[in-house]
């Protein structure tokens, strides 16, 4: 995991500039990218590969009303351009928090690889358990998974297993009775 303290990025409203039919990154946006790239090179940060989790803490420069999502584009593009990761499509989880204003503004970014396993809460018993990250991301929310080992869920699974065993045993008994009937019919027809 790496932690970076970066300058406050320009808003997405000021990040682009329209010149005729073309859309370009504004002078302010280019300067920001250059500053972030220089800081990443000075720290000697190597590019991450694979799925990533980014946690961003935003400290605005003043108390003006700002949309927190307007900060993300310039920041994520600058991190990609600076070589923190190859492509911003690698970001599997993005957490952004706004904090109290700080003179000049700043952004603290924590980048880490997404773990192979994540802690998920069982939807039936509410206990946490670990499951593969690629599955956890798809199942969280309404379709939360059930844990495989908690007593509540295990008890339900055991109950289902017991019912299945009982049904199999009944099926076996019926087969045995059918064979006995068939045997008796054969013996009575042979006489």
BAKOL-19494 format. One record per atom (N, C-alpha, C): x, y negated, z negated. Coordinates in pm, whole numbers, padded with zeros to 5 digits, always signed. Example, Ala and Ser with C-alpha at 12.3 -4.5 7.8 and 13.67 -1.06 7.14 Angstrom:
BEGIN
+01319+00569-00780
+01230+00450-00780
+01320+00330-00780
+01285+00225-00708
+01367+00106-00714
+01290-00003-00787
***
This chain:
BEGIN
+00085+00118+00000
+00000+00000+00000
+00089-00123+00000
+00048-00222+00075
+00119-00350+00072
+00022-00459+00030
+00075-00561-00032
-00004-00677-00072
+00063-00800-00014
-00015-00881+00056
+00037-01001+00121
-00039-01123+00072
+00033-01230+00046
-00032-01358+00018
-00008-01445+00140
-00116-01481+00208
-00107-01554+00335
-00180-01687+00324
-00147-01781+00414
-00221-01907+00414
-00366-01886+00455
-00448-01983+00419
-00591-01975+00452
-00608-01986+00603
-00680-01894+00665
-00694-01895+00812
-00795-01999+00861
-00780-02038+00987
-00881-02127+01045
-01012-02051+01063
-01121-02122+01057
-01253-02063+01078
-01264-02014+01222
-01346-01915+01243
-01368-01865+01379
-01425-01978+01467
-01490-02075+01406
-01544-02190+01480
-01432-02277+01539
-01313-02271+01477
-01199-02350+01526
-01090-02263+01586
-01111-02134+01590
-01009-02040+01637
-00999-02037+01789
-01112-02056+01856
-01114-02052+02002
-01135-02191+02060
-01092-02206+02184
-01109-02331+02257
-01153-02296+02398
-01246-02371+02452
-01295-02346+02587
-01230-02445+02683
-01166-02392+02785
-01104-02474+02890
-01163-02428+03022
-01258-02503+03071
-01328-02462+03193
-01401-02331+03166
-01385-02233+03255
-01453-02105+03235
-01378-02012+03139
-01258-02051+03098
-01175-01963+03013
-01190-01996+02864
-01174-01893+02783
-01173-01910+02639
-01034-01873+02588
-00971-01967+02518
-00835-01948+02470
-00830-01960+02318
-00721-01909+02260
-00699-01931+02118
-00651-02074+02101
-00710-02148+02010
-00677-02289+01990
-00535-02306+01938
-00487-02429+01940
-00353-02460+01889
-00344-02422+01741
-00448-02454+01665
-00452-02420+01522
-00447-02268+01503
-00519-02193+01587
-00518-02047+01581
-00382-01989+01615
-00316-02045+01718
-00182-01998+01755
-00080-02025+01644
-00089-02143+01583
+00002-02175+01472
-00017-02078+01356
-00142-02047+01326
-00170-01953+01217
-00110-01815+01249
-00130-01768+01372
-00074-01638+01412
+00078-01638+01398
+00141-01747+01437
+00287-01756+01428
+00333-01753+01282
+00262-01822+01194
+00298-01823+01052
+00286-01683+00991
+00176-01616+01021
+00155-01481+00967
+00260-01385+01024
+00287-01393+01152
+00388-01308+01215
+00524-01330+01150
+00560-01456+01126
+00689-01488+01063
+00696-01431+00921
+00587-01442+00846
+00586-01388+00709
+00598-01236+00709
+00529-01170+00802
+00537-01024+00810
+00678-00979+00848
+00740-01050+00941
+00878-01015+00980
+00975-01040+00866
+00956-01151+00793
+01045-01183+00681
+01036-01075+00572
+00918-01018+00554
+00899-00913+00454
+00942-00775+00506
+00966-00765+00637
+01009-00637+00695
+00901-00531+00693
+00778-00571+00715
+00666-00478+00709
+00657-00398+00838
+00648-00266+00821
+00633-00178+00937
+00485-00156+00964
+00456-00127+01089
+00318-00110+01134
+00257+00018+01076
+00135+00005+01022
+00060+00120+00973
+00001+00196+01091
-00015+00326+01075
-00086+00405+01175
-00200+00478+01105
-00298+00522+01179
-00412+00592+01121
-00516+00498+01063
-00616+00556+00999
-00726+00478+00942
-00679+00400+00820
-00728+00276+00809
-00684+00186+00702
-00801+00131+00621
-00767+00092+00498
-00862+00020+00413
-00799-00115+00385
-00872-00224+00415
-00825-00359+00388
-00912-00423+00281
-00847-00479+00183
-00918-00555+00079
-00867-00698+00090
-00958-00792+00112
-00921-00932+00133
-00984-01016+00024
-00901-01095-00043
-00949-01192-00142
-00929-01331-00083
-01038-01403-00068
-01036-01535-00004
-01044-01644-00111
-00946-01733-00112
-00944-01847-00202
-00951-01973-00114
-01071-02030-00093
-01085-02145-00003
-01008-02267-00054
-00978-02362+00035
-00903-02481-00005
-00988-02585-00080
-01120-02577-00067
-01207-02673-00136
-01344-02610-00160
-01436-02689-00214
-01566-02635-00252
-01673-02647-00141
-01633-02684-00022
-01732-02692+00087
-01795-02556+00113
-01918-02558+00161
-01986-02432+00195
-01918-02369+00315
-01883-02240+00303
-01817-02169+00412
-01876-02029+00422
-01886-01980+00544
-01928-01841+00565
-01804-01754+00551
-01814-01654+00468
-01698-01569+00442
-01657-01489+00567
-01753-01462+00655
-01719-01385+00775
-01644-01467+00880
-01644-01600+00868
-01571-01683+00964
-01420-01676+00945
-01376-01624+00832
-01234-01615+00801
-01171-01489+00862
-01251-01387+00880
-01198-01256+00916
-01131-01249+01053
-01188-01306+01154
-01137-01291+01291
-00993-01339+01303
-00966-01461+01262
-00831-01515+01274
-00732-01434+01191
-00772-01396+01071
-00683-01321+00982
-00651-01183+01039
-00753-01108+01080
-00731-00973+01131
-00651-00975+01261
-00679-01071+01349
-00602-01083+01473
-00456-01118+01444
-00433-01206+01348
-00296-01245+01312
-00220-01127+01253
-00285-01047+01169
-00219-00929+01112
-00184-00828+01221
-00275-00810+01316
-00248-00718+01428
-00132-00772+01513
-00138-00900+01546
-00033-00963+01629
+00102-00959+01557
+00100-00971+01425
+00222-00969+01347
+00279-00829+01325
+00201-00726+01361
+00251-00590+01353
+00218-00515+01226
+00122-00563+01147
+00083-00491+01026
+00016-00358+01063
-00054-00356+01175
-00114-00235+01229
-00122-00251+01380
-00143-00139+01452
-00142-00145+01599
-00267-00209+01656
-00382-00178+01597
-00508-00227+01651
-00608-00243+01538
-00689-00348+01543
-00783-00367+01432
-00897-00264+01433
-00902-00179+01535
-00999-00069+01532
-00956+00039+01432
-00834+00031+01378
-00787+00125+01276
-00853+00099+01141
-00913-00017+01125
-00973-00054+00996
-01101+00026+00978
-01097+00117+00882
-01212+00203+00853
-01301+00143+00745
-01240+00063+00657
-01316+00003+00548
-01260-00137+00525
-01349-00235+00520
-01309-00374+00502
-01389-00433+00387
-01316-00479+00285
-01380-00537+00167
-01333-00681+00157
-01426-00776+00158
-01391-00918+00153
-01461-00981+00032
-01382-01052-00049
-01437-01119-00168
-01396-01265-00167
-01489-01352-00200
-01459-01494-00212
-01435-01526-00360
-01333-01608-00386
-01299-01648-00522
-01307-01801-00533
-01272-01852-00648
-01273-01996-00671
-01170-02065-00581
-01199-02189-00541
-01105-02262-00455
-00969-02283-00521
-00866-02287-00435
-00728-02310-00477
-00672-02419-00386
-00593-02506-00440
-00537-02615-00360
-00464-02560-00237
-00504-02603-00120
-00444-02557+00004
-00505-02428+00057
-00571-02353-00028
-00634-02227+00012
-00531-02117+00034
-00574-01995+00018
-00487-01881+00046
-00574-01756+00060
-00511-01650+00111
-00577-01522+00129
-00482-01415+00078
-00533-01325-00003
-00453-01210-00047
-00509-01087+00023
-00421-01016+00092
-00461-00899+00170
-00389-00777+00115
-00466-00672+00089
-00408-00543+00050
-00443-00443+00159
-00340-00381+00213
-00359-00283+00320
-00308-00149+00270
-00390-00047+00288
-00345+00088+00254
-00409+00188+00349
-00343+00301+00360
-00399+00407+00444
-00522+00464+00376
-00621+00498+00455
-00740+00561+00397
-00700+00701+00352
-00732+00735+00228
-00692+00867+00178
-00767+00978+00251
-00708+01095+00248
-00771+01209+00313
-00902+01245+00242
-00905+01225+00110
-01025+01253+00033
-01070+01127-00039
-01201+01108-00048
-01258+00995-00120
-01350+01047-00229
-01365+00965-00332
-01457+01001-00440
-01597+00955-00400
-01691+01047-00406
-01829+01022-00368
-01917+01061-00486
-02033+00999-00499
-02125+01032-00607
-02233+01127-00556
-02257+01233-00631
-02360+01331-00596
-02497+01264-00604
-02581+01287-00505
-02712+01221-00504
-02810+01288-00600
-02782+01409-00643
-02873+01477-00734
-02838+01455-00880
-02709+01475-00914
-02672+01466-01055
-02599+01336-01090
-02553+01261-00988
-02487+01133-01013
-02342+01143-01054
-02286+01262-01052
-02145+01279-01089
-02054+01258-00968
-01935+01203-00992
-01842+01184-00880
-01771+01315-00844
-01740+01330-00716
-01659+01442-00669
-01586+01398-00544
-01486+01475-00504
-01407+01436-00388
-01452+01511-00265
-01448+01440-00151
-01477+01504-00024
-01394+01436+00084
-01379+01501+00197
-01296+01446+00304
-01347+01308+00345
-01253+01215+00367
-01289+01077+00397
-01372+01063+00523
-01339+01137+00628
-01414+01121+00752
-01559+01164+00735
-01587+01256+00643
-01726+01294+00614
-01792+01196+00520
-01717+01152+00419
-01773+01063+00317
-01826+00935+00380
-01752+00878+00474
-01794+00754+00538
-01926+00769+00611
-01953+00887+00666
-02076+00910+00740
-02194+00941+00649
-02166+00996+00530
-02273+01047+00444
-02315+00954+00332
-02239+00847+00306
-02271+00761+00192
-02402+00688+00217
-02477+00666+00111
-02604+00594+00124
-02719+00691+00109
-02814+00682+00200
-02934+00764+00193
-02900+00912+00203
-02803+00945+00289
-02769+01085+00310
-02651+01129+00225
-02640+01075+00103
-02528+01113+00017
-02525+01263-00001
-02406+01318-00007
-02394+01462-00021
-02418+01509-00164
-02443+01638-00179
-02452+01699-00311
-02315+01753-00346
-02283+01748-00473
-02152+01800-00513
-02156+01952-00516
-02043+02014-00488
-02041+02159-00480
-02028+02229-00615
-01985+02157-00721
-01951+02228-00843
-02020+02182-00970
-02104+02082-00966
-02162+02037-01093
-02266+02139-01140
-02290+02147-01270
-02384+02248-01323
-02524+02237-01266
-02572+02115-01243
-02707+02098-01191
-02717+02155-01050
-02625+02109-00962
-02629+02154-00822
-02589+02300-00811
-02493+02342-00894
-02450+02482-00892
-02565+02571-00937
-02639+02525-01039
-02753+02603-01087
-02858+02619-00978
-02882+02513-00903
-02978+02521-00793
-02929+02618-00688
-02801+02611-00659
-02743+02702-00559
-02753+02846-00609
-02726+02867-00739
-02736+03002-00794
-02880+03051-00786
-02977+02962-00814
-03117+03000-00805
-03154+03042-00664
-03104+02968-00565
-03129+03005-00425
-03064+03138-00394
-02943+03158-00444
-02871+03283-00419
-02946+03400-00484
-02997+03380-00606
-03070+03487-00675
-03196+03524-00597
-03266+03422-00546
-03386+03450-00467
-03351+03525-00339
-03239+03490-00278
-03197+03559-00156
-03161+03704-00186
-03092+03727-00297
-03056+03864-00336
-03182+03944-00364
-03277+03883-00435
-03402+03953-00466
-03477+03988-00338
-03481+03896-00243
-03549+03923-00116
-03478+04036-00041
-03346+04036-00044
-03269+04141+00024
-03296+04276-00041
-03303+04277-00174
-03332+04403-00246
-03472+04452-00212
-03571+04361-00208
-03708+04402-00171
-03709+04458-00029
-03635+04396+00060
-03626+04443+00198
-03566+04584+00200
-03462+04605+00118
-03400+04738+00110
-03498+04843+00059
-03578+04806-00041
-03677+04900-00096
-03782+04934+00010
-03827+04832+00084
-03926+04857+00189
-03870+04949+00296
-03744+04929+00334
-03682+05017+00433
-03678+05161+00382
-03643+05177+00256
-03635+05311+00196
-03772+05378+00197
-03877+05302+00159
-04013+05357+00159
-04057+05395+00300
-04022+05313+00398
-04058+05342+00537
-03989+05470+00584
-03863+05488+00551
-03791+05610+00589
-03855+05733+00527
-03894+05718+00398
-03958+05832+00329
-04091+05867+00396
-04171+05767+00433
-04298+05792+00502
-04275+05860+00636
-04178+05808+00711
-04146+05867+00842
-04105+06014+00825
-04027+06042+00724
-03981+06179+00696
-04101+06269+00664
-04192+06218+00583
-04310+06298+00546
-04398+06322+00669
-04415+06221+00754
-04495+06238+00877
-04431+06341+00969
-04301+06340+00984
-04231+06437+01068
-04250+06578+01013
-04239+06589+00882
-04253+06724+00821
-04394+06777+00837
-04495+06688+00820
-04633+06734+00833
-04668+06766+00980
-04607+06696+01076
-04637+06724+01217
-04564+06852+01263
-04456+06890+01201
-04382+07009+01239
-04453+07136+01190
-04538+07131+01096
-04605+07250+01044
-04706+07294+01136
***
